[in-house]
Amino acid sequence: MSEKEITERIMEDDEIHKKGGEVSPALISIHPLEESIAVAIGSELRVFDLVGTKPVVLHDHAGGPSHSDSIRSICFGAKGTLFASAGDDKLVKIWKVDSWKCIRTVSSEKRVTAVSISHDGLFVCLADKFGVVWVVDLNSQGENQCPVDKSASPLLGHYCSIITSLEFSPDGRFIVSADRDFKIRITVFPKKPLKGAHEIQSFCLGHTDFVSCLAFAFSTDDSSQGFLLSGGGDSTVRLWDYLSGSLLDTCDIGSKLACNGDKSKVKEDGCSVVTDLCVCHNGSLVSVSVQSFHGVILLNCNLIAKTLSFSMAIPIVGNFIPTSMATGNNSDHLWMVMGASGLPSADPNVMYPVRVKVIAGLKKFHSDIEVQNLSILKDDDIPGSKDSLMVLQGSLDVEKDEDSLVHTAEALKTAMRNLLIKRQYSVEKREVRKKSRNDRKLKRKVV
């Protein structure tokens, strides 16, 4: 094959990969006290006040731009006073929850893949596609003094590997970052983070494919004795002692579902990627979403025995595959959302649906109690009733959107893997790609 033919093939492969990777899953996040809930779909941020049972109007008039591309990460701060959103438009927007006013817009050099707020609410950390974690000091300036701020400081790096998840430890002492190269890094969050984080506590190594999500399991009575959970492209959920980096237990989600009669749903096309984790019920219950499973999986996390065990799979009727999950502190509800933006379509005006569902009964759940204690709430029984669904989903016409849900479910099976998995090239293709690198082109022009 000639060099020209190889180049054409590479360009064709890159275009196919780009189309699949641009799909952006819908995200959901809930206030720690379940006072409000937010859903992000594409560049749109939808928020509902669960206490006042009314939609929230976002006040983004500080002078900075609004989100113009897919939002890739959203989160509430531990105290519930701040909310952050970030994504492909290289913007991080920080909001005050009491007024839902944007108090800071930070511009990143690269697309942002993850965002997290320190427990004291003084710092916001963001991770980009180049593998760098940046930190923003919220006390460095007054509100509205600089609508678009580029003063984020580098905190740490993952050496050109896409960072997929970013979390602060329950006690706020550490910041944990995971990447597509199977690594989880535990870093001491310094007292002066603007000068960088130079002390690595440990690495949690054991995943055999990209790490997609992180969560902490800890007792609310003692947040210092927590453990780290991780899920990834190798179909496993792993329990870690993050202080030492020791692997405590592993649960193979794909094989557990196959043993429970769901092999056809999970192993089809090889898509059994763990896409999200949500810790409930005082750290003892872990909800897991899998890329091709229509429902959620529940795991028991024994904080004393330091074990992780499969409890049950909860199927959800219809074409519902959660793309994101959330729960409040000591809440009885598990909130789930399904949806995606950027799906390939012949009609550019087609709007793909967002679906929100809630599982209730988490406080009553125990490993030796039947699944009847858990229930998937009907629309009228969801907190905020149909008013909240109208805001978060944008529609209540489920039957009308059924065909679109099927298409969404199919697209989501491969979207994340296309985005995160490293592509392998032959030696011949690698040499051709090197010649077409932008920095090489620039050098040739200079010469």
C-alpha positions as semicolon CSV with decimal commas, in nm:
position;residue;x (nm);y (nm);z (nm)
1;M;0,000;0,000;0,000
2;S;0,139;0,340;-0,099
3;E;0,191;0,626;0,145
4;K;-0,093;0,817;-0,020
5;E;-0,332;0,522;0,023
6;I;-0,229;0,486;0,388
7;T;-0,289;0,857;0,447
8;E;-0,635;0,838;0,289
9;R;-0,721;0,535;0,502
10;I;-0,604;0,710;0,820
11;M;-0,813;1,018;0,737
12;E;-1,116;0,797;0,677
13;D;-1,062;0,611;1,007
14;D;-1,018;0,940;1,194
15;E;-1,342;1,077;1,052
16;I;-1,536;0,765;1,155
17;H;-1,381;0,775;1,501
18;K;-1,456;1,145;1,540
19;K;-1,823;1,099;1,454
20;G;-1,860;0,827;1,715
21;G;-1,656;1,006;1,978
22;E;-1,845;1,336;1,957
23;V;-2,157;1,185;2,115
24;S;-2,202;1,351;2,454
25;P;-2,400;1,161;2,722
26;A;-2,659;1,343;2,932
27;L;-2,542;1,415;3,288
28;I;-2,726;1,449;3,617
29;S;-2,620;1,597;3,952
30;I;-2,813;1,656;4,273
31;H;-2,771;1,894;4,565
32;P;-2,626;1,716;4,874
33;L;-2,953;1,778;5,061
34;E;-3,168;1,705;4,752
35;E;-3,279;2,068;4,735
36;S;-3,224;2,100;4,361
37;I;-3,129;1,883;4,066
38;A;-2,946;1,960;3,741
39;V;-2,935;1,787;3,403
40;A;-2,692;1,874;3,125
41;I;-2,763;1,776;2,764
42;G;-2,542;1,916;2,492
43;S;-2,473;2,281;2,578
44;E;-2,797;2,314;2,775
45;L;-2,812;2,318;3,153
46;R;-3,154;2,247;3,309
47;V;-3,209;2,299;3,683
48;F;-3,516;2,236;3,899
49;D;-3,578;2,356;4,255
50;L;-3,711;2,051;4,442
51;V;-3,794;2,253;4,756
52;G;-3,989;2,527;4,582
53;T;-4,106;2,283;4,310
54;K;-4,025;2,527;4,032
55;P;-3,778;2,559;3,745
56;V;-3,459;2,752;3,815
57;V;-3,367;3,052;3,601
58;L;-2,991;3,072;3,551
59;H;-2,845;3,422;3,573
60;D;-2,550;3,422;3,338
61;H;-2,512;3,797;3,282
62;A;-2,168;3,861;3,429
63;G;-2,025;3,933;3,085
64;G;-1,874;3,593;3,008
65;P;-1,994;3,363;2,730
66;S;-2,251;3,091;2,787
67;H;-2,185;2,728;2,707
68;S;-2,179;2,680;2,332
69;D;-2,070;2,315;2,306
70;S;-2,133;1,987;2,487
71;I;-2,112;1,999;2,866
72;R;-1,894;1,708;2,979
73;S;-1,896;1,748;3,358
74;I;-2,123;1,898;3,624
75;C;-2,110;1,884;4,003
76;F;-2,236;2,040;4,325
77;G;-1,989;2,128;4,598
78;A;-1,991;1,921;4,917
79;K;-2,168;2,200;5,108
80;G;-2,419;2,263;4,830
81;T;-2,332;2,632;4,797
82;L;-2,154;2,606;4,460
83;F;-2,217;2,432;4,129
84;A;-1,977;2,393;3,835
85;S;-2,024;2,303;3,469
86;A;-1,757;2,248;3,205
87;G;-1,711;2,100;2,861
88;D;-1,603;2,104;2,500
89;D;-1,626;2,482;2,463
90;K;-1,321;2,504;2,696
91;L;-1,528;2,694;2,953
92;V;-1,578;2,628;3,322
93;K;-1,871;2,815;3,472
94;I;-1,909;2,842;3,849
95;W;-2,250;2,920;3,996
96;K;-2,377;3,027;4,339
97;V;-2,660;2,788;4,421
98;D;-2,867;3,023;4,639
99;S;-2,914;3,270;4,351
100;W;-2,806;3,051;4,057
101;K;-2,588;3,336;3,942
102;C;-2,270;3,264;3,747
103;I;-1,990;3,414;3,956
104;R;-1,695;3,302;3,745
105;T;-1,625;3,192;3,389
106;V;-1,284;3,034;3,338
107;S;-1,137;2,974;2,993
108;S;-0,925;2,662;2,945
109;E;-0,664;2,604;2,674
110;K;-0,806;2,259;2,598
111;R;-1,146;2,091;2,614
112;V;-1,247;2,017;2,973
113;T;-1,327;1,656;3,064
114;A;-1,387;1,674;3,441
115;V;-1,448;1,931;3,714
116;S;-1,457;1,914;4,095
117;I;-1,506;2,160;4,382
118;S;-1,294;2,148;4,699
119;H;-1,484;2,072;5,019
120;D;-1,420;2,417;5,165
121;G;-1,553;2,578;4,846
122;L;-1,235;2,783;4,796
123;F;-1,103;2,606;4,486
124;V;-1,235;2,454;4,166
125;C;-1,024;2,198;3,981
126;L;-1,065;2,113;3,613
127;A;-0,904;1,849;3,395
128;D;-0,845;1,878;3,022
129;K;-0,798;1,640;2,729
130;F;-0,422;1,696;2,735
131;G;-0,397;1,534;3,077
132;V;-0,347;1,843;3,291
133;V;-0,540;1,931;3,609
134;W;-0,580;2,304;3,672
135;V;-0,692;2,488;3,984
136;V;-0,892;2,809;4,019
137;D;-0,880;3,017;4,337
138;L;-1,228;3,157;4,398
139;N;-1,095;3,412;4,649
140;S;-0,841;3,566;4,412
141;Q;-1,085;3,829;4,287
142;G;-1,423;3,977;4,361
143;E;-1,733;3,880;4,173
144;N;-1,782;4,031;3,825
145;Q;-1,433;4,185;3,814
146;C;-1,318;3,953;3,537
147;P;-1,602;3,785;3,343
148;V;-1,367;3,560;3,144
149;D;-1,071;3,455;3,357
150;K;-0,769;3,269;3,218
151;S;-0,580;3,260;3,546
152;A;-0,623;2,888;3,623
153;S;-0,294;2,747;3,751
154;P;-0,155;2,401;3,666
155;L;-0,187;2,161;3,958
156;L;-0,067;1,824;3,824
157;G;-0,038;1,625;3,502
158;H;-0,108;1,280;3,361
159;Y;0,139;1,299;3,073
160;C;-0,082;1,343;2,767
161;S;-0,352;1,100;2,882
162;I;-0,717;1,207;2,882
163;I;-0,837;1,250;3,240
164;T;-1,177;1,088;3,275
165;S;-1,273;1,157;3,636
166;L;-1,174;1,397;3,914
167;E;-1,283;1,373;4,278
168;F;-1,186;1,511;4,619
169;S;-1,155;1,261;4,904
170;P;-1,426;1,277;5,177
171;D;-1,194;1,462;5,415
172;G;-1,069;1,699;5,144
173;R;-0,704;1,601;5,194
174;F;-0,656;1,440;4,853
175;I;-0,758;1,492;4,494
176;V;-0,802;1,176;4,289
177;S;-0,766;1,169;3,910
178;A;-0,823;0,880;3,668
179;D;-0,728;0,850;3,302
180;R;-0,778;0,643;2,991
181;D;-0,438;0,474;3,041
182;F;-0,573;0,262;3,328
183;K;-0,419;0,483;3,601
184;I;-0,567;0,631;3,919
185;R;-0,351;0,889;4,094
186;I;-0,396;0,997;4,457
187;T;-0,242;1,339;4,512
188;V;-0,213;1,537;4,834
189;F;-0,410;1,859;4,785
190;P;-0,164;2,125;4,903
191;K;-0,232;2,417;5,132
192;K;-0,115;2,647;4,851
193;P;-0,250;2,472;4,540
194;L;-0,164;2,761;4,304
195;K;0,200;2,655;4,342
196;G;0,123;2,302;4,224
197;A;0,063;1,964;4,387
198;H;0,398;1,788;4,414
199;E;0,325;1,512;4,667
200;I;0,179;1,190;4,531
201;Q;0,021;0,975;4,800
202;S;-0,022;0,660;4,587
203;F;-0,124;0,508;4,254
204;C;-0,412;0,261;4,226
205;L;-0,310;0,027;3,945
206;G;-0,505;-0,278;3,835
207;H;-0,756;-0,186;3,564
208;T;-0,681;-0,340;3,226
209;D;-0,872;-0,079;3,026
210;F;-0,958;0,288;3,067
211;V;-1,094;0,408;3,402
212;S;-1,427;0,580;3,339
213;C;-1,557;0,679;3,684
214;L;-1,463;0,724;4,049
215;A;-1,663;0,738;4,373
216;F;-1,591;0,727;4,745
217;A;-1,757;0,486;4,986
218;F;-1,749;0,609;5,343
219;S;-1,959;0,615;5,654
220;T;-2,110;0,956;5,726
221;D;-2,010;0,897;6,090
222;D;-1,641;0,883;5,996
223;S;-1,548;1,030;5,659
224;S;-1,176;0,979;5,725
225;Q;-1,213;0,600;5,698
226;G;-1,336;0,590;5,342
227;F;-1,244;0,375;5,044
228;L;-1,224;0,446;4,674
229;L;-1,434;0,279;4,405
230;S;-1,353;0,279;4,036
231;G;-1,516;0,145;3,721
232;G;-1,389;0,114;3,369
233;G;-1,372;-0,037;3,024
234;D;-1,264;-0,375;3,161
235;S;-1,617;-0,435;3,298
236;T;-1,501;-0,428;3,659
237;V;-1,573;-0,223;3,969
238;R;-1,277;-0,215;4,206
239;L;-1,245;-0,126;4,575
240;W;-0,924;0,044;4,688
241;D;-0,744;0,151;5,000
242;Y;-0,645;0,475;4,834
243;L;-0,395;0,576;5,103
244;S;-0,170;0,282;5,017
245;G;-0,295;0,215;4,664
246;S;-0,386;-0,141;4,760
247;L;-0,659;-0,325;4,567
248;L;-0,903;-0,467;4,822
249;D;-1,164;-0,635;4,604
250;T;-1,286;-0,662;4,244
251;C;-1,635;-0,726;4,110
252;D;-1,656;-0,841;3,747
253;I;-1,984;-0,682;3,638
254;G;-1,999;-0,850;3,297
255;S;-1,967;-1,203;3,431
256;K;-2,209;-1,137;3,719
257;L;-2,478;-1,018;3,480
258;A;-2,417;-1,315;3,251
259;C;-2,469;-1,549;3,547
260;N;-2,798;-1,371;3,619
261;G;-2,932;-1,440;3,270
262;D;-2,849;-1,101;3,113
263;K;-2,565;-1,217;2,889
264;S;-2,741;-1,116;2,569
265;K;-2,799;-0,761;2,696
266;V;-2,451;-0,699;2,829
267;K;-2,213;-0,891;2,609
268;E;-2,370;-0,788;2,279
269;D;-2,103;-0,617;2,067
270;G;-1,866;-0,654;2,362
271;C;-2,009;-0,343;2,530
272;S;-1,999;-0,401;2,905
273;V;-1,822;-0,079;2,999
274;V;-1,897;0,057;3,346
275;T;-2,008;0,413;3,274
276;D;-2,099;0,550;3,616
277;L;-2,091;0,475;3,990
278;C;-2,310;0,619;4,262
279;V;-2,263;0,542;4,632
280;C;-2,580;0,535;4,844
281;H;-2,708;0,431;5,185
282;N;-2,420;0,543;5,407
283;G;-2,156;0,392;5,180
284;S;-2,285;0,035;5,193
285;L;-2,470;0,034;4,858
286;V;-2,318;0,106;4,517
287;S;-2,525;0,163;4,205
288;V;-2,355;0,081;3,875
289;S;-2,457;0,168;3,519
290;V;-2,328;-0,043;3,229
291;Q;-2,311;0,071;2,870
292;S;-2,552;-0,187;2,725
293;F;-2,764;-0,285;3,026
294;H;-3,122;-0,154;3,043
295;G;-3,123;-0,084;3,416
296;V;-2,880;-0,060;3,707
297;I;-2,671;-0,303;3,907
298;L;-2,648;-0,287;4,286
299;L;-2,336;-0,391;4,477
300;N;-2,292;-0,435;4,851
301;C;-1,987;-0,257;4,991
302;N;-1,884;-0,384;5,334
303;L;-1,668;-0,109;5,482
304;I;-1,565;-0,327;5,776
305;A;-1,472;-0,641;5,585
306;K;-1,345;-0,429;5,292
307;T;-1,533;-0,634;5,035
308;L;-1,743;-0,566;4,729
309;S;-2,014;-0,814;4,626
310;F;-2,285;-0,837;4,362
311;S;-2,634;-0,789;4,506
312;M;-2,881;-0,768;4,217
313;A;-2,955;-0,631;3,874
314;I;-3,260;-0,408;3,844
315;P;-3,396;-0,408;3,488
316;I;-3,591;-0,106;3,366
317;V;-3,863;-0,165;3,111
318;G;-3,814;0,009;2,777
319;N;-3,505;0,149;2,613
320;F;-3,359;0,308;2,925
321;I;-2,981;0,282;2,971
322;P;-2,861;0,532;3,236
323;T;-2,587;0,763;3,117
324;S;-2,546;0,926;3,458
325;M;-2,670;0,876;3,816
326;A;-2,686;1,087;4,132
327;T;-2,812;1,077;4,490
328;G;-2,806;1,318;4,784
329;N;-2,647;1,260;5,122
330;N;-2,849;0,993;5,304
331;S;-3,121;1,021;5,037
332;D;-3,385;0,758;4,969
333;H;-3,376;0,828;4,594
334;L;-3,142;0,732;4,315
335;W;-3,182;0,970;4,020
336;M;-3,091;0,847;3,671
337;V;-3,083;1,013;3,332
338;M;-3,055;0,877;2,980
339;G;-2,982;1,091;2,679
340;A;-2,713;1,208;2,441
341;S;-2,633;1,496;2,210
342;G;-2,429;1,493;1,893
343;L;-2,584;1,174;1,758
344;P;-2,548;1,131;1,380
345;S;-2,874;1,210;1,206
346;A;-2,992;1,281;0,853
347;D;-3,215;1,555;0,992
348;P;-3,019;1,831;1,175
349;N;-3,342;1,949;1,340
350;V;-3,401;1,620;1,520
351;M;-3,392;1,665;1,897
352;Y;-3,304;1,346;2,082
353;P;-3,500;1,282;2,401
354;V;-3,384;1,291;2,760
355;R;-3,538;1,054;3,010
356;V;-3,522;1,084;3,390
357;K;-3,615;0,799;3,624
358;V;-3,595;0,757;4,001
359;I;-3,552;0,446;4,217
360;A;-3,687;0,481;4,572
361;G;-3,635;0,269;4,882
362;L;-3,259;0,295;4,925
363;K;-3,284;0,346;5,301
364;K;-3,483;0,025;5,341
365;F;-3,255;-0,180;5,119
366;H;-3,039;-0,452;5,271
367;S;-2,862;-0,750;5,121
368;D;-3,101;-1,000;5,279
369;I;-3,420;-0,810;5,193
370;E;-3,606;-0,876;4,870
371;V;-3,606;-0,630;4,582
372;Q;-3,967;-0,536;4,659
373;N;-3,827;-0,272;4,896
374;L;-3,698;-0,089;4,589
375;S;-3,934;0,067;4,338
376;I;-3,901;0,258;4,012
377;L;-4,123;0,559;4,068
378;K;-4,397;0,654;3,828
379;D;-4,385;1,006;3,683
380;D;-4,647;1,139;3,928
381;D;-4,451;1,008;4,227
382;I;-4,112;1,154;4,137
383;P;-4,006;1,447;4,360
384;G;-4,138;1,757;4,190
385;S;-4,384;1,538;3,997
386;K;-4,433;1,605;3,627
387;D;-4,320;1,966;3,670
388;S;-3,964;1,854;3,739
389;L;-3,973;1,606;3,450
390;M;-4,095;1,873;3,210
391;V;-3,795;2,090;3,300
392;L;-3,531;1,816;3,314
393;Q;-3,654;1,613;3,018
394;G;-3,804;1,887;2,807
395;S;-4,095;1,656;2,720
396;L;-4,338;1,407;2,871
397;D;-4,441;1,236;2,548
398;V;-4,265;0,902;2,600
399;E;-4,445;0,715;2,321
400;K;-4,360;0,981;2,063
401;D;-3,991;0,961;2,152
402;E;-3,968;0,580;2,170
403;D;-3,796;0,543;1,830
404;S;-3,545;0,812;1,921
405;L;-3,472;0,637;2,251
406;V;-3,389;0,319;2,062
407;H;-3,148;0,511;1,840
408;T;-2,995;0,683;2,142
409;A;-2,943;0,351;2,319
410;E;-2,766;0,203;2,016
411;A;-2,539;0,506;1,973
412;L;-2,440;0,507;2,339
413;K;-2,315;0,148;2,318
414;T;-2,000;0,256;2,135
415;A;-1,976;0,631;2,195
416;M;-1,773;0,620;2,517
417;R;-1,542;0,347;2,400
418;N;-1,470;0,536;2,077
419;L;-1,393;0,843;2,283
420;L;-1,166;0,684;2,543
421;I;-1,001;0,373;2,405
422;K;-0,655;0,418;2,256
423;R;-0,637;0,327;1,891
424;Q;-0,353;0,101;1,782
425;Y;-0,161;0,171;1,461
426;S;0,086;-0,034;1,261
427;V;0,444;0,092;1,232
428;E;0,367;0,202;0,876
429;K;0,065;0,407;0,981
430;R;0,251;0,562;1,276
431;E;0,525;0,693;1,046
432;V;0,270;0,852;0,812
433;R;0,088;1,014;1,108
434;K;0,416;1,157;1,238
435;K;0,476;1,335;0,906
436;S;0,132;1,496;0,919
437;R;0,164;1,631;1,275
438;N;0,095;2,004;1,301
439;D;0,423;2,079;1,478
440;R;0,618;1,904;1,202
441;K;0,432;2,105;0,939
442;L;0,518;2,427;1,123
443;K;0,888;2,338;1,138
444;R;0,900;2,265;0,766
445;K;0,742;2,603;0,691
446;V;0,994;2,783;0,913
447;V;1,286;2,611;0,746
